[in-house]
Amino acid sequence: MQSVEKDVNVNVVILKNSSQVLLVKNIARWKEFSSTGKKFFKPSKWGMPNGKKEPGENETGFLVEIEPSIRIEYDAGDHLNVTFLGRIVGGEMKIPLEEIIDCKWFFIHSLPLMYSSHWRRLRQLLEELQKGQRK
């Protein structure tokens, strides 16, 4: 059986006081999956910060510690989405204007229009977190 190489998209849910989540608003642009060459249009909406190649870094400029035991994985066929829970341990907000328009804290009960896949994974991760706190 031949293995299929997939793009992996990593996001992080960063919470403040268990009531707010840090979201970024991405610039609308065309993107391409490196494994398949398939192109898609990514509209400008709010979503979770993306991870970077260096441990602890993400597109907000904050240093983030990841909780590896709490994560959501979604296999979208040609790519894999993985969402972790993280907490800020340092750094300062630096918005890379070539990638994102804005970065803000939102109350969990009052979220803006988000990418639907990000919204679903955020809700799933928060549900997993609540289950763990009830044990």
N, C-alpha and C positions, 0 to 999 in steps of 0.2 A: 504494500500500500504506500502510495506516494504522499509525503507530508506537504501541506500547503502553507506557504509563508503568509502571514497576515500582518497588517499594520496593527499596532497596539496604541490605543489612545488612552492616556491616563489623566484622570481628573481628581481633584481633591475637594472635599467638603470641609471648609474651615468655619468653625462655629465660634461665637463670642457669647459667653454667659448662657449657653444652651438655648438662646432665644433669637439670635441673629446669625445669618450666614453671609459670607463674603462672596459676591458675584462679580463677574467681569462682563463688559459688553464688547463683543468682538466687532472688528471692522468687516463689512461684507466683502467677500472675495471668492475667487475660484480656488479650489484646493485639489490635490491629486493624491491618491493612495500610492505610496511608493511600491508596494508589492504587486499591484495590478495595473497601474497607470490610469485607472478609472478616475475621471474628473467629476467634480460635483460643485455646486454653488452653495456657499455657506452664508446665509443672510445675517444681517446685524441684529442679534438678540442677546439677551443676558444668558450666562451660563456659569458653570463652575470653572475655577482656574485650571489650566492645563499644567501638567508636570513638565519638567525639563530633564535633560540627560543627567545633570549633576544631582546627587542625593540632596533632598531638602529644598531644592529650588523650584519655583513655579513662576508664572508670568506676572505675579503681583509684586515681586521684589522681596516679599517676606521669606524668612527661613521657616520651614514648616517641618514638624516632626510627625511622621506617619504612624498611625495605629494599624499595624498589618493584620490584626485579627478581625478587624471590621472593614469589609470591602464588599462591593457589588461588582459582579462580572456579567457582561452581556455580549454574547457572540452574535455579531451582525452579519455573519457570512464571510465577507471579504475583509472584515476588521474586527478587533476585539476591543470593547470598552471596559476599562477597569476604573472604579471609583473608590478612593480610600477616604477615611476620616483622618483629618490632620489638625494640628494646633500650632499656632504661631509661637516660635521660640526665639525669634530675633529678626533683625533686618528692618527695613522700612518700606512703605509703599512706593514703588517706582513703576509708573505706567509706561510700557513700551508703546509709543504712539503708532508704530508701524503695525502693531498687532491688535491692540484694544483701544476703545474710545474712552471707557470709564471703568472704575472699580469702586464698589460701594457695599456697605453693610445693609442688609434687608432683614426685617423681622420675618421669621419663618411663617407666620400666619398671614403675611401680606407681601407675597412675592410678585415681582414684575413678570411681564411676558418673557418666558424662557424657551430655549430649545426644548422640544417635548422630550427628547431622550434624556436630557440633563434633569428635567423636572422629575421624570419617573425614577431615575437612579437616586436623586436626592431624597425623594419620599421613601424609597426602599431602604436607603442607608439610615435615615432617621428612625424608621420602624425597627430596624435591627438594633439600633442604639437603645431605643426604648425597651425592647425585649431584654436586652442585657442588663439594664438598670433595674428591672423588675425581679430579676433572679436573686 
